[in-house]
Amino acid sequence: MRALLQRVSDAAVSVDGTRIAAIDHGLLIFVCAMPEDTSDTAKALAAKVAKLRLFKDNAGKMNLNIAQTGGAALVVSQFTLAADTSRGTRPGFSYAAKPEMAETLYLEFTQALRDLNVPTQTGEFGADMAVSLTNDGPVTIWLDTATP
């Protein structure tokens, strides 16, 4: 699975002009399932995200994880993280998991975060979403379970 994490002071998702989810400080997480991913992959990625120390302590160092700051996660499915730009100028998306599998893994990732006591909101799988955010830092981290 691939994930792009952004530390935010706020983030929201709207579909057709209606806000469907919002968080205050925490992480906006764009997540993409790949064909080789499994339920175990989704759970491992959630555990990694929950443990990452991306938030400042009293000394201003990134030493705290999301739970230690009382933050929340906003998880948005983002198949374009699997973009193949190796040929031409139009990206291909054949490296992304098929929608049925991707939705299942997206939901498992989200539930795993909740099981780790991370308050979690979600976008709407497969919808055309408008995502707004205020990136804090900015801090943006790329995770790919296929690489060490």
ZAMARFI-251528 format. One record per residue: residue in one letter; residue number from 0; x, y, z of N, C-alpha, C, O, CB in turn. Coordinates in Angstrom, 1 decimal, padded with zeros to 4 digits. Glycine has a CB too. Layout:
<nodes>
(node A; NUM; (X; Y; Z); (X; Y; Z); (X; Y; Z); (X; Y; Z); (X; Y; Z))
...
</nodes>
This chain:
<nodes>
(node M; 0; (000.9; -001.2; 000.0); (000.0; 000.0; 000.0); (000.9; 001.2; 000.0); (002.0; 001.2; 000.5); (-001.0; 000.0; 001.2))
(node R; 1; (000.4; 002.3; -000.5); (001.1; 003.5; -000.5); (000.2; 004.5; 000.2); (-001.0; 004.5; 000.2); (001.3; 004.1; -002.0))
(node A; 2; (000.9; 005.4; 000.9); (000.2; 006.4; 001.7); (001.0; 007.7; 001.7); (002.2; 007.7; 001.7); (-000.1; 006.0; 003.2))
(node L; 3; (000.3; 008.8; 001.5); (000.9; 010.1; 001.6); (000.3; 010.8; 002.8); (-000.9; 011.1; 002.9); (000.7; 011.0; 000.3))
(node L; 4; (001.1; 011.1; 003.8); (000.7; 011.7; 005.1); (001.0; 013.2; 005.1); (002.1; 013.6; 004.8); (001.3; 011.0; 006.3))
(node Q; 5; (000.0; 014.0; 005.5); (000.3; 015.4; 005.7); (-000.2; 015.8; 007.1); (-001.3; 015.6; 007.4); (-000.5; 016.2; 004.6))
(node R; 6; (000.8; 016.4; 007.8); (000.4; 016.9; 009.1); (-000.4; 018.1; 008.9); (000.1; 019.0; 008.2); (001.7; 017.1; 010.0))
(node V; 7; (-001.6; 018.2; 009.5); (-002.4; 019.3; 009.2); (-002.9; 020.0; 010.5); (-003.0; 019.3; 011.6); (-003.6; 018.9; 008.4))
(node S; 8; (-003.3; 021.3; 010.4); (-003.9; 021.9; 011.5); (-005.5; 021.8; 011.3); (-006.2; 022.0; 012.3); (-003.5; 023.4; 011.7))
(node D; 9; (-005.9; 021.5; 010.1); (-007.3; 021.2; 009.8); (-007.4; 020.6; 008.4); (-006.5; 020.9; 007.6); (-008.2; 022.4; 010.0))
(node A; 10; (-008.4; 019.8; 008.2); (-008.6; 019.2; 006.9); (-010.1; 018.8; 006.7); (-010.7; 018.5; 007.7); (-007.7; 018.0; 006.6))
(node A; 11; (-010.6; 018.8; 005.5); (-012.0; 018.5; 005.3); (-012.2; 017.9; 003.9); (-011.3; 018.1; 003.0); (-012.9; 019.7; 005.5))
(node V; 12; (-013.2; 017.1; 003.7); (-013.6; 016.5; 002.5); (-015.0; 016.8; 002.2); (-015.9; 016.7; 003.0); (-013.3; 015.0; 002.5))
(node S; 13; (-015.3; 017.3; 000.9); (-016.6; 017.5; 000.5); (-016.9; 016.7; -000.8); (-016.0; 016.5; -001.6); (-016.8; 019.0; 000.2))
(node V; 14; (-018.2; 016.3; -000.9); (-018.6; 015.6; -002.1); (-019.9; 016.4; -002.6); (-020.8; 016.6; -001.8); (-019.0; 014.1; -001.9))
(node D; 15; (-019.9; 016.8; -003.8); (-021.0; 017.6; -004.4); (-021.3; 018.8; -003.6); (-022.5; 019.1; -003.4); (-022.2; 016.7; -004.5))
(node G; 16; (-020.3; 019.5; -003.1); (-020.5; 020.7; -002.3); (-020.9; 020.5; -000.8); (-021.1; 021.5; -000.1); (-021.5; 021.5; -003.0))
(node T; 17; (-021.1; 019.3; -000.4); (-021.4; 019.0; 001.0); (-020.3; 018.4; 001.7); (-019.6; 017.4; 001.3); (-022.6; 018.0; 001.0))
(node R; 18; (-019.9; 019.0; 002.9); (-018.8; 018.5; 003.7); (-019.3; 017.2; 004.3); (-020.3; 017.1; 005.0); (-018.4; 019.6; 004.8))
(node I; 19; (-018.4; 016.2; 004.1); (-018.8; 014.9; 004.6); (-017.9; 014.4; 005.8); (-018.2; 013.5; 006.5); (-018.7; 013.8; 003.5))
(node A; 20; (-016.7; 015.1; 005.9); (-015.8; 014.8; 007.0); (-014.8; 015.9; 007.2); (-014.5; 016.7; 006.3); (-015.0; 013.5; 006.7))
(node A; 21; (-014.4; 016.1; 008.5); (-013.5; 017.1; 008.8); (-012.7; 016.8; 010.1); (-013.3; 016.1; 011.0); (-014.2; 018.5; 009.0))
(node I; 22; (-011.5; 017.2; 010.2); (-010.7; 017.1; 011.5); (-010.0; 018.4; 011.8); (-009.8; 019.2; 010.9); (-009.7; 015.9; 011.3))
(node D; 23; (-009.7; 018.5; 013.1); (-008.8; 019.6; 013.5); (-007.4; 019.0; 013.3); (-007.1; 018.3; 012.3); (-009.1; 020.1; 014.9))
(node H; 24; (-006.5; 019.3; 014.2); (-005.1; 018.9; 014.0); (-005.0; 017.4; 013.9); (-005.7; 016.6; 014.6); (-004.2; 019.4; 015.1))
(node G; 25; (-004.0; 016.9; 013.1); (-003.8; 015.5; 013.0); (-003.1; 015.2; 011.6); (-002.2; 015.9; 011.2); (-005.1; 014.7; 013.1))
(node L; 26; (-003.6; 014.1; 011.0); (-003.0; 013.7; 009.7); (-004.1; 013.6; 008.7); (-005.1; 013.0; 008.9); (-002.3; 012.4; 009.9))
(node L; 27; (-003.8; 014.1; 007.5); (-004.6; 013.8; 006.3); (-003.8; 012.7; 005.6); (-002.6; 012.9; 005.3); (-004.8; 015.1; 005.3))
(node I; 28; (-004.5; 011.6; 005.4); (-003.8; 010.4; 004.8); (-004.4; 010.0; 003.5); (-005.6; 009.6; 003.5); (-003.8; 009.3; 005.8))
(node F; 29; (-003.7; 010.2; 002.4); (-004.1; 009.7; 001.1); (-003.6; 008.3; 001.0); (-002.4; 008.0; 001.2); (-003.7; 010.6; -000.1))
(node V; 30; (-004.5; 007.3; 000.7); (-004.0; 005.9; 000.7); (-004.4; 005.2; -000.6); (-005.5; 005.5; -001.1); (-004.6; 005.1; 001.9))
(node C; 31; (-003.5; 004.3; -001.1); (-003.7; 003.6; -002.3); (-003.4; 002.2; -002.1); (-002.3; 001.8; -001.7); (-002.9; 004.3; -003.5))
(node A; 32; (-004.3; 001.3; -002.5); (-004.0; -000.1; -002.4); (-003.4; -000.6; -003.7); (-003.8; -000.1; -004.8); (-005.3; -001.0; -002.1))
(node M; 33; (-002.5; -001.5; -003.6); (-001.8; -002.1; -004.8); (-002.2; -003.5; -004.9); (-002.7; -004.1; -003.9); (-000.2; -002.0; -004.7))
(node P; 34; (-002.1; -004.1; -006.1); (-002.6; -005.5; -006.3); (-002.1; -006.6; -005.4); (-002.8; -007.5; -005.1); (-002.3; -005.9; -007.7))
(node E; 35; (-000.8; -006.4; -004.9); (-000.2; -007.4; -004.1); (-000.6; -007.2; -002.6); (-000.1; -008.0; -001.7); (001.3; -007.4; -004.2))
(node D; 36; (-001.3; -006.2; -002.2); (-001.6; -005.9; -000.8); (-002.7; -006.9; -000.3); (-003.5; -007.4; -001.0); (-002.1; -004.5; -000.7))
(node T; 37; (-002.6; -007.0; 001.0); (-003.5; -007.9; 001.8); (-004.0; -007.2; 003.0); (-003.6; -006.0; 003.3); (-002.8; -009.2; 002.2))
(node S; 38; (-004.9; -007.9; 003.7); (-005.4; -007.3; 005.0); (-004.2; -007.1; 005.9); (-004.2; -006.1; 006.7); (-006.4; -008.3; 005.6))
(node D; 39; (-003.3; -008.0; 006.0); (-002.1; -007.8; 006.8); (-001.3; -006.5; 006.4); (-000.8; -005.8; 007.3); (-001.2; -009.0; 006.7))
(node T; 40; (-001.2; -006.2; 005.1); (-000.5; -005.0; 004.7); (-001.2; -003.8; 005.2); (-000.6; -002.9; 005.7); (-000.5; -005.0; 003.1))
(node A; 41; (-002.6; -003.8; 005.1); (-003.4; -002.6; 005.6); (-003.2; -002.4; 007.1); (-003.0; -001.3; 007.5); (-004.9; -002.8; 005.3))
(node K; 42; (-003.2; -003.5; 007.8); (-003.0; -003.4; 009.3); (-001.6; -002.9; 009.6); (-001.4; -002.1; 010.6); (-003.3; -004.7; 010.0))
(node A; 43; (-000.6; -003.4; 008.9); (000.8; -003.0; 009.2); (001.0; -001.5; 008.9); (001.7; -000.8; 009.6); (001.8; -003.9; 008.4))
(node L; 44; (000.4; -001.1; 007.8); (000.6; 000.3; 007.4); (-000.1; 001.2; 008.5); (000.4; 002.3; 008.8); (000.0; 000.6; 006.0))
(node A; 45; (-001.3; 000.8; 008.9); (-002.0; 001.6; 010.0); (-001.1; 001.6; 011.2); (-001.0; 002.7; 011.9); (-003.3; 001.0; 010.3))
(node A; 46; (-000.5; 000.5; 011.6); (000.3; 000.5; 012.8); (001.5; 001.4; 012.7); (001.9; 002.1; 013.6); (000.8; -000.9; 013.1))
(node K; 47; (002.1; 001.5; 011.5); (003.3; 002.3; 011.2); (002.8; 003.8; 011.3); (003.5; 004.6; 012.0); (003.9; 002.1; 009.8))
(node V; 48; (001.7; 004.1; 010.7); (001.2; 005.5; 010.8); (000.9; 005.9; 012.2); (001.3; 007.0; 012.6); (-000.1; 005.6; 009.9))
(node A; 49; (000.3; 005.1; 013.0); (-000.1; 005.4; 014.3); (001.2; 005.6; 015.2); (001.1; 006.4; 016.2); (-000.9; 004.3; 014.9))
(node K; 50; (002.3; 005.0; 014.9); (003.5; 005.1; 015.7); (004.4; 006.2; 015.3); (005.3; 006.6; 016.0); (004.2; 003.8; 015.7))
(node L; 51; (004.3; 006.7; 014.0); (005.2; 007.7; 013.5); (005.2; 009.0; 014.4); (004.1; 009.5; 014.7); (004.9; 008.1; 012.1))
(node R; 52; (006.3; 009.4; 014.7); (006.5; 010.6; 015.6); (006.6; 011.8; 014.7); (007.7; 012.2; 014.3); (007.7; 010.5; 016.6))
(node L; 53; (005.5; 012.4; 014.3); (005.5; 013.5; 013.4); (005.0; 014.8; 014.0); (004.9; 015.9; 013.3); (004.5; 013.2; 012.2))
(node F; 54; (004.8; 014.8; 015.3); (004.3; 016.0; 016.0); (005.3; 016.5; 017.0); (006.0; 015.7; 017.6); (002.9; 015.7; 016.7))
(node K; 55; (005.3; 017.8; 017.2); (006.3; 018.5; 018.0); (006.0; 018.3; 019.5); (004.8; 018.3; 020.0); (006.3; 019.9; 017.7))
(node D; 56; (007.1; 018.1; 020.3); (007.0; 018.0; 021.7); (007.2; 019.5; 022.3); (007.2; 020.4; 021.5); (008.0; 017.0; 022.3))
(node N; 57; (007.3; 019.6; 023.6); (007.5; 020.9; 024.2); (008.8; 021.6; 023.7); (008.9; 022.8; 023.8); (007.4; 020.8; 025.7))
(node A; 58; (009.7; 020.8; 023.3); (011.0; 021.4; 022.9); (011.0; 021.7; 021.4); (012.0; 022.2; 020.8); (012.2; 020.4; 023.2))
(node G; 59; (009.9; 021.4; 020.7); (009.8; 021.7; 019.3); (010.3; 020.6; 018.4); (010.4; 020.9; 017.2); (010.5; 023.0; 019.0))
(node K; 60; (010.6; 019.5; 018.9); (011.1; 018.4; 018.1); (010.0; 017.4; 017.8); (009.1; 017.2; 018.6); (012.3; 017.6; 018.9))
(node M; 61; (010.1; 016.8; 016.6); (009.1; 015.8; 016.2); (009.3; 014.5; 017.0); (010.0; 013.6; 016.6); (009.1; 015.6; 014.7))
(node N; 62; (008.7; 014.4; 018.2); (008.9; 013.3; 019.1); (007.5; 012.6; 019.5); (007.5; 011.6; 020.2); (009.6; 013.7; 020.3))
(node L; 63; (006.4; 013.2; 019.0); (005.1; 012.6; 019.5); (004.3; 012.0; 018.3); (004.4; 012.5; 017.2); (004.3; 013.8; 020.1))
(node N; 64; (003.6; 010.9; 018.6); (002.7; 010.4; 017.6); (001.4; 011.0; 017.6); (001.1; 011.8; 018.5); (002.6; 008.8; 017.7))
(node I; 65; (000.5; 010.6; 016.8); (-000.8; 011.3; 016.6); (-001.6; 011.1; 017.9); (-002.3; 012.0; 018.3); (-001.6; 010.7; 015.5))
(node A; 66; (-001.6; 009.9; 018.5); (-002.4; 009.7; 019.7); (-001.9; 010.5; 020.9); (-002.7; 011.0; 021.7); (-002.4; 008.2; 020.1))
(node Q; 67; (-000.6; 010.7; 021.0); (000.0; 011.5; 022.1); (-000.4; 013.0; 022.0); (-000.3; 013.7; 023.0); (001.5; 011.4; 022.1))
(node T; 68; (-000.9; 013.4; 020.9); (-001.3; 014.9; 020.7); (-002.8; 015.0; 020.7); (-003.3; 016.1; 020.6); (-000.7; 015.4; 019.5))
(node G; 69; (-003.5; 013.9; 020.8); (-005.0; 014.0; 020.7); (-005.5; 014.3; 019.3); (-006.6; 014.8; 019.1); (-005.5; 015.1; 021.7))
(node G; 70; (-004.6; 014.1; 018.3); (-005.0; 014.3; 016.9); (-005.9; 013.3; 016.3); (-006.2; 012.3; 017.0); (-003.7; 014.4; 016.1))
(node A; 71; (-006.4; 013.6; 015.1); (-007.3; 012.7; 014.4); (-006.7; 012.5; 013.0); (-005.8; 013.2; 012.6); (-008.7; 013.3; 014.4))
(node A; 72; (-007.3; 011.4; 012.3); (-006.9; 011.2; 011.0); (-008.1; 011.3; 010.1); (-009.2; 011.0; 010.4); (-006.3; 009.7; 010.9))
(node L; 73; (-007.8; 011.9; 008.9); (-008.8; 011.9; 007.8); (-008.2; 011.1; 006.7); (-007.2; 011.5; 006.1); (-009.1; 013.4; 007.3))
(node V; 74; (-008.8; 010.0; 006.4); (-008.3; 009.0; 005.4); (-009.1; 009.2; 004.1); (-010.3; 009.1; 004.1); (-008.4; 007.6; 005.9))
(node V; 75; (-008.3; 009.4; 003.0); (-008.9; 009.6; 001.7); (-008.3; 008.6; 000.7); (-007.1; 008.5; 000.5); (-008.7; 011.0; 001.2))
(node S; 76; (-009.2; 007.8; 000.0); (-008.7; 006.9; -001.0); (-008.2; 007.7; -002.2); (-008.8; 008.6; -002.7); (-009.9; 005.9; -001.5))
(node Q; 77; (-007.0; 007.3; -002.7); (-006.3; 008.1; -003.7); (-005.6; 007.1; -004.7); (-004.4; 006.9; -004.6); (-005.3; 009.1; -003.1))
(node F; 78; (-006.3; 006.5; -005.7); (-005.7; 005.6; -006.6); (-004.6; 006.2; -007.4); (-003.7; 005.5; -008.0); (-006.7; 005.0; -007.5))
(node T; 79; (-004.6; 007.5; -007.6); (-003.5; 008.2; -008.4); (-002.1; 008.1; -007.8); (-001.2; 008.4; -008.4); (-003.9; 009.6; -008.6))
(node L; 80; (-002.0; 007.6; -006.5); (-000.7; 007.4; -005.9); (000.0; 006.2; -006.6); (001.2; 006.1; -006.5); (-000.8; 007.1; -004.4))
(node A; 81; (-000.7; 005.5; -007.4); (-000.2; 004.4; -008.2); (000.2; 004.8; -009.6); (000.4; 003.9; -010.5); (-001.1; 003.2; -008.2))
(node A; 82; (000.2; 006.1; -009.9); (000.4; 006.5; -011.3); (001.7; 006.0; -011.9); (002.8; 006.1; -011.2); (000.4; 008.1; -011.3))
(node D; 83; (001.6; 005.6; -013.1); (002.8; 005.2; -013.9); (003.0; 006.3; -014.9); (002.2; 006.5; -015.8); (002.6; 003.8; -014.6))
(node T; 84; (004.1; 007.0; -014.8); (004.4; 008.1; -015.7); (005.6; 007.8; -016.5); (006.3; 008.7; -017.1); (004.7; 009.4; -014.9))
(node S; 85; (005.9; 006.5; -016.7); (007.1; 006.1; -017.4); (007.0; 006.3; -018.9); (008.0; 006.4; -019.6); (007.5; 004.7; -017.1))
(node R; 86; (005.8; 006.3; -019.4); (005.6; 006.4; -020.9); (004.7; 007.6; -021.2); (003.6; 007.7; -020.7); (005.0; 005.1; -021.5))
(node G; 87; (005.2; 008.5; -022.0); (004.4; 009.6; -022.5); (004.1; 010.6; -021.4); (004.8; 010.7; -020.3); (003.1; 009.1; -023.1))
(node T; 88; (003.0; 011.4; -021.6); (002.6; 012.4; -020.7); (001.3; 012.2; -020.0); (000.8; 013.0; -019.2); (002.6; 013.8; -021.4))
(node R; 89; (000.6; 011.1; -020.3); (-000.6; 010.8; -019.6); (-000.4; 009.6; -018.7); (000.0; 008.5; -019.1); (-001.7; 010.4; -020.7))
(node P; 90; (-000.6; 009.8; -017.4); (-000.3; 008.7; -016.4); (-001.3; 007.6; -016.6); (-002.4; 007.7; -017.0); (-000.5; 009.3; -015.0))
(node G; 91; (-000.7; 006.4; -016.4); (-001.5; 005.2; -016.3); (-001.7; 004.7; -014.9); (-000.9; 005.0; -014.0); (-000.9; 004.0; -017.2))
(node F; 92; (-002.8; 004.0; -014.7); (-003.1; 003.6; -013.3); (-003.3; 002.1; -013.1); (-004.0; 001.6; -012.2); (-004.4; 004.3; -012.8))
(node S; 93; (-002.7; 001.3; -014.0); (-002.9; -000.1; -014.0); (-002.2; -000.7; -012.8); (-002.4; -001.9; -012.5); (-002.3; -000.7; -015.3))
(node Y; 94; (-001.3; 000.0; -012.1); (-000.6; -000.5; -010.9); (-001.5; -000.5; -009.7); (-001.1; -001.1; -008.7); (000.7; 000.2; -010.7))
(node A; 95; (-002.6; 000.2; -009.7); (-003.5; 000.3; -008.6); (-004.3; -001.0; -008.5); (-004.6; -001.6; -009.5); (-004.4; 001.6; -008.7))
(node A; 96; (-004.7; -001.3; -007.3); (-005.6; -002.5; -007.1); (-007.0; -002.2; -007.7); (-007.4; -001.0; -007.9); (-005.8; -002.8; -005.6))
(node K; 97; (-007.6; -003.2; -008.1); (-009.0; -003.1; -008.7); (-009.9; -002.5; -007.6); (-009.7; -002.7; -006.4); (-009.5; -004.5; -009.2))
(node P; 98; (-010.9; -001.8; -008.0); (-011.8; -001.0; -007.1); (-012.3; -001.9; -005.9); (-012.3; -001.4; -004.8); (-012.9; -000.4; -007.8))
(node E; 99; (-012.8; -003.1; -006.2); (-013.4; -003.9; -005.2); (-012.4; -004.2; -004.1); (-012.7; -004.1; -002.9); (-014.0; -005.2; -005.7))
(node M; 100; (-011.2; -004.6; -004.5); (-010.1; -005.0; -003.6); (-009.7; -003.7; -002.9); (-009.4; -003.7; -001.7); (-009.0; -005.6; -004.3))
(node A; 101; (-009.5; -002.6; -003.6); (-009.0; -001.4; -003.1); (-009.9; -000.8; -002.0); (-009.5; -000.4; -000.9); (-008.9; -000.3; -004.2))
(node E; 102; (-011.2; -000.9; -002.2); (-012.2; -000.4; -001.2); (-012.1; -001.3; 000.1); (-012.1; -000.7; 001.2); (-013.6; -000.5; -001.7))
(node T; 103; (-012.0; -002.6; -000.1); (-011.9; -003.5; 001.1); (-010.6; -003.1; 001.9); (-010.7; -003.0; 003.1); (-011.8; -004.9; 000.7))
(node L; 104; (-009.5; -002.9; 001.3); (-008.3; -002.6; 002.0); (-008.3; -001.2; 002.6); (-007.7; -001.0; 003.6); (-007.1; -002.8; 001.0))
(node Y; 105; (-008.9; -000.3; 001.9); (-009.1; 001.1; 002.4); (-009.9; 001.0; 003.7); (-009.5; 001.7; 004.7); (-009.8; 002.0; 001.4))
(node L; 106; (-011.0; 000.3; 003.7); (-011.8; 000.2; 004.9); (-011.0; -000.6; 006.0); (-011.2; -000.2; 007.2); (-013.1; -000.6; 004.6))
(node E; 107; (-010.2; -001.6; 005.7); (-009.5; -002.3; 006.7); (-008.4; -001.4; 007.3); (-008.1; -001.4; 008.5); (-008.8; -003.6; 006.1))
(node F; 108; (-007.7; -000.6; 006.5); (-006.7; 000.4; 006.9); (-007.4; 001.3; 007.9); (-006.9; 001.6; 009.0); (-006.1; 001.1; 005.8))
(node T; 109; (-008.5; 001.9; 007.5); (-009.3; 002.8; 008.4); (-009.7; 002.2; 009.7); (-009.5; 002.8; 010.8); (-010.5; 003.4; 007.6))
(node Q; 110; (-010.2; 001.0; 009.6); (-010.6; 000.3; 010.9); (-009.4; 000.0; 011.8); (-009.5; 000.1; 013.0); (-011.4; -001.0; 010.5))
(node A; 111; (-008.3; -000.4; 011.1); (-007.1; -000.6; 011.9); (-006.6; 000.6; 012.7); (-006.2; 000.5; 013.8); (-005.9; -001.2; 011.0))
(node L; 112; (-006.7; 001.8; 012.0); (-006.4; 003.0; 012.7); (-007.3; 003.2; 013.9); (-006.9; 003.6; 015.0); (-006.5; 004.2; 011.8))
(node R; 113; (-008.6; 003.0; 013.7); (-009.5; 003.2; 014.8); (-009.2; 002.2; 015.9); (-009.3; 002.5; 017.1); (-011.0; 003.0; 014.3))
(node D; 114; (-008.9; 001.0; 015.6); (-008.5; -000.1; 016.6); (-007.3; 000.3; 017.4); (-007.1; -000.1; 018.5); (-008.3; -001.4; 015.9))
(node L; 115; (-006.5; 001.2; 016.8); (-005.3; 001.7; 017.5); (-005.6; 003.0; 018.2); (-004.7; 003.7; 018.6); (-004.1; 001.9; 016.5))
(node N; 116; (-006.9; 003.3; 018.4); (-007.3; 004.5; 019.2); (-007.0; 005.8; 018.5); (-006.7; 006.8; 019.2); (-006.7; 004.5; 020.5))
(node V; 117; (-007.0; 005.8; 017.2); (-006.8; 007.1; 016.4); (-008.2; 007.5; 015.9); (-008.7; 006.8; 015.1); (-005.8; 006.9; 015.2))
(node P; 118; (-008.8; 008.5; 016.4); (-010.0; 009.0; 015.9); (-009.9; 009.2; 014.4); (-009.0; 009.9; 013.9); (-010.5; 010.3; 016.6))
(node T; 119; (-010.8; 008.6; 013.6); (-010.6; 008.6; 012.1); (-011.9; 009.0; 011.4); (-013.0; 008.4; 011.7); (-010.2; 007.2; 011.7))
(node Q; 120; (-011.8; 009.9; 010.5); (-012.9; 010.3; 009.5); (-012.4; 009.8; 008.2); (-011.3; 009.5; 008.0); (-013.2; 011.8; 009.6))
(node T; 121; (-013.4; 009.7; 007.2); (-013.0; 009.2; 005.9); (-013.7; 010.0; 004.8); (-014.7; 010.7; 005.0); (-013.4; 007.8; 005.7))
(node G; 122; (-013.1; 010.0; 003.6); (-013.7; 010.5; 002.4); (-014.7; 009.4; 002.0); (-015.1; 008.6; 002.7); (-012.7; 010.8; 001.3))
(node E; 123; (-015.2; 009.6; 000.7); (-016.1; 008.6; 000.2); (-015.4; 007.9; -001.0); (-015.1; 008.5; -002.0); (-017.4; 009.3; -000.4))
(node F; 124; (-015.2; 006.6; -000.8); (-014.5; 005.8; -001.8); (-015.1; 005.9; -003.1); (-016.3; 005.8; -003.3); (-014.5; 004.3; -001.3))
(node G; 125; (-014.3; 006.2; -004.1); (-014.7; 006.3; -005.5); (-015.4; 007.6; -005.9); (-015.7; 007.8; -007.1); (-015.6; 005.2; -005.8))
(node A; 126; (-015.6; 008.5; -005.0); (-016.3; 009.8; -005.3); (-015.3; 010.8; -005.8); (-014.1; 010.7; -005.5); (-017.0; 010.3; -004.0))
(node D; 127; (-015.8; 011.8; -006.5); (-015.0; 012.9; -006.9); (-015.1; 013.9; -005.7); (-016.1; 014.5; -005.4); (-015.6; 013.6; -008.2))
(node M; 128; (-014.0; 014.0; -005.0); (-014.0; 014.7; -003.7); (-013.2; 016.0; -003.8); (-012.2; 016.1; -004.6); (-013.4; 013.9; -002.6))
(node A; 129; (-013.6; 017.0; -003.0); (-012.8; 018.2; -002.9); (-012.2; 018.1; -001.5); (-012.9; 018.1; -000.5); (-013.7; 019.5; -003.1))
(node V; 130; (-010.9; 018.2; -001.4); (-010.1; 018.1; -000.2); (-009.5; 019.4; 000.1); (-008.8; 020.0; -000.7); (-009.1; 016.9; -000.2))
(node S; 131; (-009.8; 019.9; 001.4); (-009.1; 021.2; 001.8); (-008.3; 020.9; 003.0); (-008.6; 020.0; 003.8); (-010.2; 022.3; 002.1))
(node L; 132; (-007.2; 021.6; 003.1); (-006.3; 021.3; 004.3); (-005.4; 022.5; 004.5); (-005.2; 023.4; 003.7); (-005.4; 020.1; 004.0))
(node T; 133; (-004.9; 022.6; 005.8); (-003.9; 023.5; 006.1); (-002.7; 022.7; 006.6); (-002.8; 022.1; 007.7); (-004.3; 024.6; 007.2))
(node N; 134; (-001.7; 022.6; 005.7); (-000.5; 021.7; 006.0); (000.3; 022.4; 007.1); (000.6; 023.6; 007.0); (000.3; 021.5; 004.8))
(node D; 135; (000.6; 021.7; 008.2); (001.3; 022.2; 009.3); (002.7; 021.8; 009.2); (003.1; 020.7; 009.3); (000.7; 021.6; 010.6))
(node G; 136; (003.6; 022.8; 009.0); (005.0; 022.6; 009.0); (005.7; 023.3; 007.8); (006.4; 024.3; 008.0); (005.3; 021.1; 008.9))
(node P; 137; (005.5; 022.9; 006.6); (004.7; 021.7; 006.2); (005.5; 020.4; 006.4); (006.7; 020.3; 006.3); (004.4; 021.8; 004.7))
(node V; 138; (004.7; 019.4; 006.8); (005.2; 018.0; 007.0); (004.4; 017.1; 006.1); (003.2; 017.0; 006.2); (005.2; 017.6; 008.5))
(node T; 139; (005.1; 016.5; 005.1); (004.5; 015.5; 004.2); (005.5; 014.3; 004.1); (006.6; 014.5; 003.9); (004.3; 016.2; 002.8))
(node I; 140; (004.9; 013.1; 004.4); (005.7; 011.9; 004.4); (005.1; 010.9; 003.4); (003.9; 010.7; 003.4); (005.7; 011.3; 005.9))
(node W; 141; (005.9; 010.2; 002.7); (005.5; 009.2; 001.7); (005.8; 007.8; 002.3); (007.0; 007.6; 002.7); (006.2; 009.4; 000.3))
(node L; 142; (004.9; 006.9; 002.3); (005.1; 005.6; 002.8); (004.7; 004.6; 001.7); (003.7; 004.8; 001.0); (004.3; 005.3; 004.1))
(node D; 143; (005.5; 003.6; 001.5); (005.2; 002.5; 000.5); (005.6; 001.2; 001.2); (006.7; 001.0; 001.5); (005.9; 002.7; -000.8))
(node T; 144; (004.6; 000.3; 001.4); (004.9; -000.9; 002.1); (005.8; -001.9; 001.3); (006.3; -002.8; 001.8); (003.6; -001.6; 002.5))
(node A; 145; (005.9; -001.6; 000.0); (006.7; -002.4; -000.9); (008.2; -002.1; -000.8); (009.1; -002.8; -001.3); (006.3; -002.3; -002.3))
(node T; 146; (008.6; -001.0; -000.1); (010.0; -000.6; 000.1); (010.3; -000.6; 001.6); (009.4; -000.3; 002.4); (010.2; 000.8; -000.6))
(node P; 147; (011.5; -000.9; 001.9); (011.9; -001.0; 003.3); (011.8; 000.4; 004.0); (012.1; 000.5; 005.2); (013.3; -001.5; 003.5))
</nodes>
